[in-house]
Amino acid sequence: MSDSMLSGLGSMAQQSVFQQHMESAAQNRSMTELDALRAGNRGQSADEQRQALREASRQFEAVFLNQMLKAMRETVGDGGLIEKSQGEEVFQGMLDEEWSKALAGRHGSL
């Protein structure tokens, strides 16, 4: 085999080892977070757990609504005489995020 092929194989092996290491680290991190959540719930009363679950649900709903608003905006064509600037797009994203936070947890939501 040529030197370039051997170095290519070595590089692929290194990438594979690196990928396995990253996956293992991510799995360990998620297990550590899960263990911390389990330990944290032991000291909480049922009302505190319910309140924490309600807050987590509200945050999840806000993320869901933000994704929905973003998808809805993508379906509307860009019309008009003036082209949208990057600043306007950033502002629109921030506005959608604030709208989703305001709508989450309201009457009739999750």
N, C-alpha and C positions, 0 to 999 in steps of 0.2 A: 504494500500500500504506500501511496505517496505521503509525504509529510503534511500536505494540506488536508488530505482526507483524514489522517490521524488526528490532526488538530481540530478538524471539524467534528469528529466523533467525540473527542475529549470535551469540546465545548458543549455538545449535545448532552453528554453525561453530566456535566456541571449544571446545565440548565435543569435537567431532570431532578438532580439532587436538590438544587435550590428550590424548585417547585414543590417537592415533597416536604422540604423543611418549612416553607411558607404555609402549606396546608396544615401541617402538624402544629405550627405556632398558632394559626387561626383557630384550630379546634381546641387547643389548650386554653386559649384566651376566652373562648365562648364557654368552656366548662368552668373556668374560674369565675366568670360573671354569673353563671347559673348558680354555682355554689354560694356566691355572695348574696344573690337574691333569696335563696332558700334560707340562709342564715339570718338575713335581715327580717324575714317574715316571722321568725320565731318570737321576736320581742314585740311585735305589733298586736294591738287588739283587732278584733273583727272590724270595728268601725274604721280604724286607720288603714287596714288592708283594703276595705271597700273604697275609701277615699282615694287611695293610691291607684287602685284599678280604674276608678272613674277618671282620674287625671290622665293616666296612660291612654285610656280609650279616647279622651278628648284630643290628646295630641295626635293619636293615630288618625282620627277623623279629620283633623286639620291637614295632615299630610295627604290624605286621600282627596280631600276637596281641592287642595292646591294642584295635585296631578290632574284632576278633572277639569279645573279651570284652564290649566295650561293646554290640555288636549282640545278643549273647546275653542281656545284662541287660535290654535293651529288650523282649524277647519275654516276660519273666516279668511277670505282673501284680502291681500293688501291692496286696497284701492285708494284712489285719491291722487291729488296732484303732487303732494310732497311725500318723498320716500321716508320710511321710518329710520330714525338714527339708532345707533347702538345704545345711546343713553336712554332713549324712549323705551327700548326693549328691556333694559335693566329695570327701569322704573316700573314698567308694566308687570314684570316678574315680582318685584317687591310689593306692588299693590295687590297682586293676586295672593301672595303669601299672607298679607294682612287681612284680606277679605276672608281667606280660609280660616284664619285664627278666630276672627270675629264670628263666623258662622258656626264653627265647631262648638258643640256643647249647648247650643240653643235649644229651645223647646221644639220638639219634633225631630231632633237629631238622634244619633246613636245613644 
